[in-house]
Amino acid sequence: MEKEKIIELAKLLYFKPTEKVINLLLDEEKKVLNGLKQIDKLDLSNAEPLDRVDEKLEDLKYLRKDDILLSKEKMKENQAILFKNSTHTKDGKIVIKKVIND
């Protein structure tokens, strides 16, 4: 990236970068590009492609055991904690702001 491009982008964001900031950005860009060059050196000829990032199954012994069935007492305790931490409640329910189509 050129110095002029950094200044142009900064102006679009209403920033006025100093020479120090511009030089820091250019140095960071060099570091990132050098890091990517290091990745290009990896031999991936024996690596199989994944359909998803989480495709590989992990050892299940590291996962926690969830208590599926909670006692009514435990459920009321959890509910009390939630209501205590919530600032907006109505009719025994926690009210949250609508975020879709808002």
Buried (B, 14 or more C-beta within 10 A) or exposed (E): EEEEEBBEEBEEEEEEBEEEEBEEBEEEEEEEEEEEEEEEEEEEEEEEEEEEEEEEEEEEEEEEEEEEEEEEEEEEEEEEEEEEEEEEEEEEEEEEEEEEEE
